[in-house]
Amino acid sequence: MTHRPAPTDVAIHPLIAQRWSPRAYADRPVGRAQVIAMLEAARWAPSAFNAQPWRFVVFEKAGDAAAFERAFGTLIPFNQSWNGNAQVLIAVLADTLTPKGAPNPGASYDAGAAAMALLLQAHAQGLAAHAMSGLDAAAFRKTFAIPARYDVLSMISVAHHGDAQALPAALAEREQAPRARLPLHQIVHFGAWREPV
C-alpha cells in the first residue's frame, strides 16, 4: 500500500488526511463484514430533514460474478482498464423525491455525504476505494431497471491495496505523484463573495 498523506496547511484528522483514491488493487476478495461496515457508515451520514435519499446497489465479485460483470460493463473504458482486480462495485444513487413525492433538491448533496462516509470507513478498514463519475448512467439504469426517480451518481470500486508497479506506466506514475488541492483562498469566502485576485 502506498502511503500518501495530504500535505495539509494545518493539521486535520489522519483519517481524512490519509484517505486517497488508489487504482492499484490486489486480486483477493473483500469480506462481507467489511462491505456491511462501509454501508453502515454511509447509513449514518447527515441529510436534510433526515430524508436519507441515498441508495446503493452493491456488486460483490465473489458473491455474484455475473451481476458484478454487468455492473463492470457500465464503467467507461478507462475505468475498466484499471479496475480488473476490483472486488466490490457500489453504485451511488439519489432519490430525487421526498417521501411525499415532492422534488428533493438536496438529494445529490446528501448522497455525496453518505458516499464520503463510505469511503472513509473503507480507508479506516485498510481498504482501497475509488469513487468514479466515469460510468454510463443510462446503461446502468437500463441494465438494472433503476426507477426514474433515482439519479445514478457514481460508482465506487473497492479492493485490497495492490502494487502500483503492476499498473500501466502512466497510471503507476499518477499513483505516486504528489497530491494537490486548490489553496483555501481560492475556494473560501469569509463574510461575502469576493472574486479571486
Backbone bond lengths (Angstrom), bond angles and torsions (degrees), N, CA, C in turn:
res aa  C-N    CA-C-N  psi(-1)  N-CA   C-N-CA  omega(-1)  CA-C   N-CA-C  phi
1 M - - - 1.453 - - 1.525 109.06 -
2 T 1.320 116.36 131.94 1.459 121.75 177.08 1.524 108.96 -83.31
3 H 1.315 116.10 125.92 1.462 121.44 178.70 1.524 108.05 -91.04
4 R 1.340 116.78 116.98 1.457 120.56 -174.38 1.526 110.76 -134.76
5 P 1.315 118.85 68.79 1.467 118.55 179.31 1.525 111.27 -64.77
6 A 1.324 115.78 145.81 1.460 120.80 178.92 1.525 109.69 -67.62
7 P 1.337 118.14 136.84 1.467 121.15 176.85 1.535 109.99 -81.48
8 T 1.324 116.12 72.20 1.463 120.83 -174.25 1.530 111.39 -72.37
9 D 1.327 115.58 152.26 1.468 120.77 177.77 1.520 112.06 -74.86
10 V 1.324 116.41 -29.68 1.464 122.37 174.76 1.521 107.17 -132.24
11 A 1.309 116.73 159.40 1.462 120.49 -177.84 1.529 110.50 -67.43
12 I 1.323 116.64 133.70 1.458 122.84 172.32 1.528 107.56 -127.66
13 H 1.316 116.56 170.68 1.463 120.10 -176.83 1.530 110.32 -59.28
14 P 1.330 117.57 135.51 1.474 120.31 -178.11 1.528 114.02 -56.65
15 L 1.331 117.76 -32.81 1.462 119.32 179.88 1.521 110.72 -60.63
16 I 1.324 116.97 -35.59 1.462 121.27 179.36 1.525 110.28 -81.11
17 A 1.318 116.46 -44.84 1.467 120.38 -176.88 1.523 112.55 -64.52
18 Q 1.319 117.33 -31.78 1.462 120.63 -174.52 1.526 113.84 -94.56
19 R 1.343 116.97 -10.26 1.462 119.27 178.15 1.526 110.01 -75.16
20 W 1.308 116.49 132.34 1.452 120.97 175.14 1.520 108.66 -147.64
21 S 1.314 117.63 -177.38 1.468 121.92 -172.72 1.521 111.02 -115.04
22 P 1.334 117.01 84.57 1.467 119.76 -178.74 1.527 112.76 -74.61
23 R 1.311 113.74 162.29 1.466 120.60 173.80 1.526 111.66 -119.30
24 A 1.312 117.58 -11.41 1.472 120.64 -179.78 1.524 108.77 -85.75
25 Y 1.326 115.45 112.16 1.459 122.02 -176.03 1.525 110.73 -117.54
26 A 1.323 115.36 146.09 1.467 121.65 173.63 1.529 109.07 -91.82
27 D 1.309 115.60 146.67 1.467 120.86 -177.99 1.529 110.25 -90.79
28 R 1.335 116.42 70.85 1.463 121.00 173.68 1.519 108.66 -146.76
29 P 1.319 117.44 147.59 1.461 121.19 -170.97 1.528 113.44 -63.01
30 V 1.318 114.27 149.46 1.469 122.66 170.95 1.524 106.75 -97.02
31 G 1.316 116.73 131.87 1.464 121.17 -176.39 1.519 113.19 -66.68
32 R 1.313 116.56 145.97 1.466 121.73 179.25 1.527 111.20 -58.36
33 A 1.330 118.27 -37.22 1.466 120.21 -179.76 1.520 111.25 -62.45
34 Q 1.333 117.17 -35.79 1.460 120.13 177.86 1.527 111.11 -68.69
35 V 1.320 116.42 -37.58 1.468 120.72 177.73 1.526 109.61 -64.24
36 I 1.318 116.88 -45.92 1.464 121.23 -179.59 1.523 110.38 -62.26
37 A 1.334 117.76 -39.63 1.469 120.56 178.56 1.525 111.52 -62.69
38 M 1.333 117.64 -39.23 1.461 120.47 177.26 1.529 110.98 -63.37
39 L 1.331 115.82 -42.48 1.461 119.89 -179.82 1.527 111.17 -69.02
40 E 1.311 117.37 -34.49 1.460 120.98 177.02 1.526 111.04 -66.09
41 A 1.325 116.32 -39.02 1.467 119.58 175.90 1.530 109.89 -61.51
42 A 1.317 117.11 -42.65 1.465 120.98 178.71 1.521 111.01 -63.74
43 R 1.304 116.94 -36.87 1.467 121.65 -178.19 1.512 111.99 -59.98
44 W 1.335 117.10 -29.26 1.462 121.39 -175.37 1.524 112.97 -97.24
45 A 1.320 117.27 16.81 1.466 120.75 174.68 1.533 109.92 -70.24
46 P 1.337 117.26 157.85 1.466 119.88 176.52 1.523 111.26 -78.81
47 S 1.341 115.74 153.31 1.466 120.33 175.11 1.522 109.35 -153.02
48 A 1.322 115.97 152.52 1.454 121.36 179.17 1.528 110.14 -60.86
49 F 1.316 116.35 130.56 1.464 123.19 -179.09 1.533 112.17 56.06
50 N 1.321 116.69 20.71 1.462 122.27 -177.50 1.537 111.65 54.01
51 A 1.342 115.49 35.17 1.471 119.99 -176.93 1.523 112.86 -72.26
52 Q 1.338 117.15 -24.97 1.472 122.16 177.14 1.541 111.64 51.04
53 P 1.342 117.11 59.61 1.461 119.44 -173.77 1.519 115.43 -79.01
54 W 1.327 117.39 -0.19 1.458 119.38 -178.79 1.526 110.99 -74.15
55 R 1.307 114.52 146.24 1.465 122.12 172.27 1.524 106.67 -139.01
56 F 1.324 116.20 146.59 1.462 121.60 -178.67 1.523 109.54 -129.15
57 V 1.314 115.79 136.32 1.459 121.04 172.02 1.527 105.18 -114.36
58 V 1.331 115.45 119.07 1.468 121.76 -169.22 1.526 109.83 -108.62
59 F 1.329 114.87 133.73 1.458 121.79 179.64 1.521 108.46 -125.51
60 E 1.331 116.75 116.99 1.462 121.98 179.34 1.530 108.78 -108.09
61 K 1.322 115.07 121.25 1.463 119.86 -178.24 1.527 111.22 -57.18
62 A 1.335 116.99 -41.57 1.461 120.84 -177.72 1.525 112.41 -73.06
63 G 1.322 117.45 -23.78 1.462 120.15 -175.81 1.513 114.27 -92.58
64 D 1.343 117.16 -39.69 1.462 121.73 -179.09 1.526 107.56 -149.75
65 A 1.319 115.44 84.47 1.465 121.17 -174.51 1.522 111.85 -61.60
66 A 1.330 118.13 -34.08 1.461 120.55 -178.35 1.527 110.95 -67.42
67 A 1.317 117.36 -45.65 1.467 121.03 178.04 1.523 110.06 -64.51
68 F 1.335 116.30 -40.22 1.461 120.33 177.80 1.526 110.32 -58.51
69 E 1.327 117.24 -44.97 1.463 120.88 -178.65 1.527 111.76 -65.60
70 R 1.346 117.09 -35.41 1.469 119.00 177.14 1.527 110.08 -65.47
71 A 1.332 117.23 -41.29 1.469 120.12 177.52 1.526 110.36 -67.03
72 F 1.315 116.66 -43.28 1.467 121.70 178.06 1.526 110.45 -56.03
73 G 1.318 116.33 -38.03 1.458 121.80 -178.75 1.522 113.79 -65.38
74 T 1.325 117.98 -15.71 1.467 120.19 178.47 1.530 112.18 -90.32
75 L 1.334 118.36 -6.15 1.461 121.00 174.55 1.526 109.42 -72.49
76 I 1.327 116.68 149.04 1.459 118.69 175.02 1.528 108.43 -66.58
77 P 1.338 118.04 156.97 1.472 120.46 -175.82 1.530 114.11 -54.25
78 F 1.336 118.28 -40.36 1.466 118.91 179.30 1.514 111.00 -58.54
79 N 1.327 117.81 -45.50 1.464 119.93 -179.40 1.529 111.65 -69.74
80 Q 1.309 117.65 -30.93 1.464 119.32 173.96 1.528 110.63 -63.91
81 S 1.333 116.03 -33.11 1.466 120.08 -174.06 1.516 113.60 -63.41
82 W 1.323 117.95 -28.71 1.466 119.00 -178.43 1.531 113.43 -113.36
83 N 1.327 117.40 0.25 1.464 120.76 -178.36 1.525 113.96 -100.35
84 G 1.314 117.01 16.73 1.461 119.37 -178.51 1.518 114.14 -57.81
85 N 1.333 117.62 -31.93 1.468 121.08 179.92 1.521 113.32 -97.10
86 A 1.323 118.17 2.98 1.468 120.06 177.25 1.526 108.91 -56.89
87 Q 1.316 116.22 141.65 1.463 121.40 -178.01 1.522 112.45 -106.73
88 V 1.322 116.00 -25.63 1.459 121.31 -178.30 1.530 108.12 -137.23
89 L 1.307 116.63 136.18 1.455 122.68 170.73 1.525 107.18 -118.89
90 I 1.319 116.15 132.36 1.461 121.12 -179.22 1.524 108.41 -125.98
91 A 1.312 116.49 110.93 1.456 120.85 176.36 1.520 108.67 -80.71
92 V 1.342 115.42 133.29 1.462 121.87 179.77 1.522 108.07 -104.29
93 L 1.317 115.83 121.06 1.453 122.52 -179.25 1.523 109.85 -120.31
94 A 1.325 116.26 156.60 1.462 121.55 175.92 1.518 108.94 -125.85
95 D 1.322 115.86 130.61 1.457 121.76 175.09 1.522 107.45 -79.38
96 T 1.320 117.27 111.51 1.462 121.46 -173.98 1.523 113.39 -78.96
97 L 1.332 117.42 -3.98 1.461 121.42 -179.72 1.524 110.74 -117.74
98 T 1.318 115.93 146.30 1.463 121.31 175.20 1.527 108.85 -74.94
99 P 1.335 117.36 168.97 1.474 118.58 175.86 1.531 113.56 -57.19
100 K 1.357 117.28 -23.02 1.466 120.79 178.14 1.524 112.36 -89.74
101 G 1.331 117.66 0.45 1.460 121.45 177.12 1.511 115.23 89.75
102 A 1.336 117.73 4.99 1.465 121.05 177.04 1.521 109.58 -84.27
103 P 1.344 117.98 156.53 1.473 119.52 177.27 1.526 111.38 -61.01
104 N 1.319 116.45 140.54 1.468 121.97 176.91 1.524 107.57 -110.67
105 P 1.341 118.23 95.68 1.463 120.09 -176.29 1.522 114.23 -67.41
106 G 1.324 117.80 -17.66 1.458 120.63 -178.93 1.518 114.50 -97.76
107 A 1.328 117.29 9.20 1.468 120.31 -173.37 1.522 112.82 -59.89
108 S 1.326 117.01 -45.61 1.467 119.57 -178.36 1.526 111.34 -66.73
109 Y 1.334 116.18 -39.59 1.464 120.67 177.79 1.525 110.12 -59.33
110 D 1.320 115.98 -47.72 1.464 119.95 -178.38 1.528 111.83 -67.15
111 A 1.334 116.47 -39.08 1.468 119.16 177.79 1.525 110.64 -64.59
112 G 1.340 116.30 -34.42 1.463 119.82 176.07 1.518 111.95 -64.10
113 A 1.319 116.69 -37.94 1.468 120.16 177.27 1.523 110.40 -64.16
114 A 1.330 116.45 -41.14 1.460 119.89 178.51 1.525 110.99 -65.67
115 A 1.343 116.51 -39.73 1.465 119.91 178.46 1.523 110.45 -63.43
116 M 1.326 117.94 -39.57 1.460 120.49 178.72 1.524 110.90 -64.48
117 A 1.326 117.06 -40.46 1.471 119.94 176.61 1.523 110.22 -60.13
118 L 1.325 116.48 -40.11 1.464 121.14 177.80 1.524 110.72 -62.81
119 L 1.336 116.39 -45.23 1.468 120.57 -179.84 1.522 111.77 -63.04
120 L 1.326 117.00 -40.47 1.467 120.19 179.07 1.528 110.89 -66.20
121 Q 1.327 117.09 -39.40 1.470 119.69 178.00 1.527 110.66 -65.71
122 A 1.318 117.02 -39.25 1.468 119.63 176.38 1.520 110.06 -58.90
123 H 1.329 116.33 -46.70 1.467 119.76 179.56 1.525 111.02 -62.87
124 A 1.321 116.98 -41.87 1.472 120.63 179.76 1.523 111.25 -61.14
125 Q 1.323 117.35 -27.14 1.468 122.03 179.22 1.518 112.20 -88.84
126 G 1.331 117.08 3.34 1.455 120.06 179.40 1.513 113.96 80.64
127 L 1.332 117.03 16.20 1.457 121.32 -179.61 1.528 111.09 -97.09
128 A 1.299 115.91 158.85 1.454 122.70 172.92 1.527 107.58 -96.61
129 A 1.334 116.24 132.02 1.464 120.59 178.88 1.517 108.56 -141.75
130 H 1.311 116.10 137.95 1.463 121.72 -174.19 1.529 108.70 -137.05
131 A 1.325 116.61 117.72 1.461 121.16 177.35 1.526 109.63 -84.98
132 M 1.330 116.08 137.44 1.465 121.05 -175.86 1.518 110.42 -131.53
133 S 1.330 115.71 132.67 1.463 119.51 169.77 1.524 109.94 -89.93
134 G 1.321 117.01 -10.39 1.462 122.09 -176.56 1.512 112.79 -80.35
135 L 1.334 114.94 76.96 1.456 120.25 172.33 1.522 107.21 -144.35
136 D 1.300 115.47 160.40 1.459 121.62 177.72 1.524 106.89 -88.62
137 A 1.339 116.34 94.30 1.463 120.74 -174.93 1.522 111.55 -61.53
138 A 1.327 116.77 -37.74 1.468 119.76 179.75 1.529 110.66 -64.94
139 A 1.327 116.62 -41.51 1.467 120.13 178.69 1.520 110.40 -66.47
140 F 1.337 117.08 -39.82 1.467 119.83 177.92 1.526 109.82 -62.59
141 R 1.329 116.18 -45.54 1.467 120.54 -179.70 1.533 110.64 -58.04
142 K 1.330 115.59 -45.45 1.468 119.73 -178.36 1.531 111.09 -68.51
143 T 1.332 116.72 -44.37 1.464 120.96 -176.50 1.519 111.97 -61.34
144 F 1.340 115.74 -38.31 1.465 119.09 -174.04 1.530 113.19 -112.20
145 A 1.339 116.63 14.96 1.465 122.32 174.40 1.527 111.97 51.84
146 I 1.330 115.74 52.23 1.462 121.07 -179.81 1.532 108.68 -79.23
147 P 1.325 118.21 126.39 1.471 120.17 179.43 1.525 112.15 -60.92
148 A 1.327 116.56 153.47 1.458 122.65 -173.39 1.520 113.32 -61.84
149 R 1.329 118.12 -26.78 1.471 120.09 -176.13 1.529 112.74 -70.37
150 Y 1.329 117.24 -13.35 1.464 120.64 -177.78 1.525 110.84 -102.07
151 D 1.325 116.68 125.02 1.459 121.72 172.91 1.525 109.21 -84.03
152 V 1.323 116.87 133.16 1.462 122.27 174.54 1.525 106.36 -88.49
153 L 1.331 117.42 110.97 1.458 121.88 -170.99 1.516 113.73 -95.37
154 S 1.321 117.00 -46.02 1.463 119.41 -173.72 1.521 109.89 -164.82
155 M 1.328 114.23 174.17 1.465 121.88 174.87 1.524 107.23 -128.88
156 I 1.318 116.06 134.02 1.468 121.71 175.96 1.525 107.77 -109.22
157 S 1.324 116.47 125.87 1.466 119.39 173.70 1.520 108.69 -101.56
158 V 1.338 115.56 144.59 1.460 122.00 -175.61 1.527 109.17 -134.68
159 A 1.322 115.14 141.12 1.466 120.97 176.35 1.524 108.18 -163.88
160 H 1.321 115.41 176.95 1.466 119.93 168.32 1.527 107.54 -78.10
161 H 1.319 116.01 152.07 1.464 120.14 179.07 1.525 110.33 -61.62
162 G 1.314 114.89 141.55 1.457 120.88 178.33 1.514 111.39 -120.43
163 D 1.324 115.88 -168.87 1.460 123.67 -176.98 1.522 109.56 -89.97
164 A 1.328 116.54 117.89 1.468 120.85 -179.51 1.525 111.79 -59.71
165 Q 1.335 117.63 -29.87 1.459 120.64 -178.27 1.531 112.50 -70.01
166 A 1.326 116.75 -12.81 1.462 120.30 177.41 1.525 111.45 -81.41
167 L 1.323 117.43 -11.35 1.460 121.65 178.18 1.528 110.08 -77.97
168 P 1.342 117.51 160.63 1.472 119.19 170.20 1.531 109.47 -55.54
169 A 1.321 117.02 150.89 1.468 122.37 -171.35 1.527 113.15 -51.64
170 A 1.330 117.40 -45.34 1.469 120.11 -177.33 1.524 111.28 -63.83
171 L 1.330 116.41 -38.82 1.461 119.46 179.36 1.523 111.57 -74.92
172 A 1.319 117.17 -35.96 1.477 120.15 177.12 1.519 109.92 -61.10
173 E 1.322 116.41 -38.58 1.469 120.20 178.25 1.525 110.66 -65.63
174 R 1.330 116.77 -43.33 1.467 120.66 178.32 1.519 111.38 -64.37
175 E 1.313 116.83 -31.96 1.468 121.79 -178.43 1.533 111.73 -64.40
176 Q 1.321 115.75 -25.82 1.468 119.52 -176.64 1.523 113.11 -114.89
177 A 1.321 117.08 4.21 1.467 120.89 -179.39 1.531 110.17 -70.26
178 P 1.323 117.56 155.41 1.465 120.12 177.71 1.526 110.91 -59.50
179 R 1.318 114.83 142.69 1.459 120.61 176.78 1.526 109.50 -83.34
180 A 1.320 116.51 146.32 1.464 119.47 -177.83 1.518 110.46 -147.47
181 R 1.315 115.79 149.83 1.462 123.17 172.81 1.519 107.73 -140.01
182 L 1.322 116.69 159.68 1.454 120.91 173.67 1.526 108.86 -60.55
183 P 1.327 117.64 145.76 1.464 119.68 177.70 1.528 110.82 -68.35
184 L 1.331 116.17 155.01 1.458 121.26 -177.73 1.519 112.39 -54.92
185 H 1.335 117.70 -38.58 1.471 118.74 -176.06 1.522 113.07 -64.05
186 Q 1.341 117.16 -16.82 1.464 119.81 177.83 1.523 112.77 -90.02
187 I 1.322 117.68 -15.71 1.469 119.34 -174.70 1.520 113.75 -120.12
188 V 1.335 118.08 -8.59 1.459 121.25 -175.08 1.523 109.98 -119.36
189 H 1.321 116.01 136.31 1.460 122.71 176.62 1.531 107.33 -125.15
190 F 1.320 117.59 120.60 1.461 121.61 178.01 1.521 109.14 -97.33
191 G 1.303 117.14 122.82 1.454 122.22 172.72 1.506 116.04 83.61
192 A 1.287 119.40 -31.29 1.460 123.40 -179.83 1.523 109.33 -166.74
193 W 1.330 115.10 161.66 1.464 119.51 175.90 1.516 109.50 -75.16
194 R 1.296 115.84 131.58 1.471 120.76 176.00 1.517 107.92 -133.89
195 E 1.313 115.83 130.81 1.457 119.47 177.46 1.527 109.05 -66.52
196 P 1.349 117.45 138.21 1.459 119.48 178.23 1.532 111.48 -61.29
197 V 1.305 115.44 145.96 1.473 120.66 -179.44 1.523 108.63 -76.55
